Amino acid sequence: KRPGLPLPPGPKGYPIIGNFFDMPREFAWLEYDRWFKVYGDMVYFKVFGQGFLILGSLAKTTDILEKRSANYSDRPSMPMLLDLMNWDSNFAFIPYGSWWRRHRRTFHQHFHSGAVHKYHPIQLAEGYAFLRRLLVTPENFRHHIRHLFAAIIMDITYGIKVSDSDDPYVTTAEEALHGLSQAGIPGRFLVDVLPILKYVPSWMPGAGFKREAARWKKLSTDMAYKPFGHVKETILQGNVVPSVAASLIEALPDEDDARRVEEESISRNTAAVAYAGGADTTVAALQFFFLAMAMYPDVQQKAQAELDSVVGSNRLPDFYDRESLPYINAVVKETMRWQSVAPMATSHVCSSDDEYNGYLIPKGTIVLGCGWSILHDPEVYHSPEEYKPERWLKDGKLDPDVQNPSVVAFGYGRRVCPGRYLSDDSLYAMISLVLSVYNIKPPVDDRGKELHLEPAVTSGMIAGPAPFQARIKPRSSAAEALIRGQELE
Ligand code: HEM
């Protein structure tokens, strides 16, 4: 440690509790955005001795979380999530080291940029099924979006077809993820700040968090074991359906091999993490797209005009059209920027004392990049609160000089989201399919007057749109026939 180095600036705290009362727990990114204006683009504070460093500019996230990634890729100890809820099976939360690396490598084999094209047929088939569900119950579009991504992930990872939205695998996973989104926010549960509380007996008054943790633990265990067990069973019966889990199981060492237990556990965890990482995030992103379309009819019309001229009205768009659809690609980018799905990404931890710009960043500091502030910087994105795909275009093509939302939307450094290629493909596919056959409009009041929608968001590790309504109707009878035609094919 270099003696005398100051800590980065931040709000003054109290003895022992530090900034416990200042630390925002809801919509943290908005409060941190205000702090950046007072203290600058790196803000340091402590809560019960635990240091936090919040980064509010791309320059800082690049210098610290990208360039010094070897020192900033650890995760905080999260007693609620890891010790009490069994989420240590999810490599997104485990410490930086060889166990994490083995999981990440296994995951990467199946989801790297050159591998994800294998999943295009699944994405399109589920996309068509989604269009058909919208035809029957358009008012349930938010639910259909959840069903859509659950079905894509379950098919890719386990070869399990989810035709029914109360599929037991999906219900379990959804409930488990609800627990994750609550317990994944640093400081949300006091036990994360005072780990000693994990030894409090469940029956004690104030120990409600332990009873909640026990319920969530069962769900997270079932979520990992049950579908994986199902795939093992199908392999034994000789009915194997191609999937990530099936390839992983088939590559496992023999049952009597000493490496088997560890390898099987890595495979099971890797499969489960695809659902955990990919469901809520992509769902929220597509729901934001629906909200944007209902709020910005001009954007919708321009996107549809591009689809009409490139794809025509006799077929649905597919992945081969992507390069010829710059406006649609701009809509995908703007959706990822406009309302950040993971506004604070996930906590990174500094592994050893570091010095940056004359400040000390002590070992153990929890470092968070506030992607929301970076993607709403008016110096970079003019009128950042507006949904404007045009900002990504120049002379009718994607402008490579505009800062891509993926520089922060998917996190940082060695921990950057390994599912980002799959998610990008899914968003492109759904946005182009939906706009080619549907109009999305705001709801109307009793007299038929269109209501004004606001981009209200939920608070949590994943921020999605607050519930909203939209009217979703086929663009024409030809469009409706096209949707129904996919069913026949
Ligand atoms: C809109 C879609 C998505 C967004 C916004 C998103 C965002 C993120 C973010 C912010 C992180 C934390 C990165 C960090 O620590 O700096 C992350 C990690 C992760 N994501 Fe995603 N993600 C998305 C989709 C997906 C999908 C589809 C999958 C799986 C198929 C996935 C799997 C993962 C995994 C496994 C990690 C943990 C990485 C690690 O700790 O090494 N994500 N994601």
Boltz pocket constraint, residues with backbone or C-beta under 6 A from the ligand:
constraints:
  - pocket:
      binder: B
      contacts: [[A, 91], [A, 92], [A, 93], [A, 104], [A, 107], [A, 111], [A, 273], [A, 274], [A, 275], [A, 277], [A, 278], [A, 279], [A, 281], [A, 282], [A, 285], [A, 341], [A, 342], [A, 344], [A, 345], [A, 346], [A, 347], [A, 348], [A, 408], [A, 409], [A, 410], [A, 411], [A, 412], [A, 413], [A, 414], [A, 415], [A, 416], [A, 417], [A, 418], [A, 419], [A, 420], [A, 422], [A, 423]]
      max_distance: 6.0
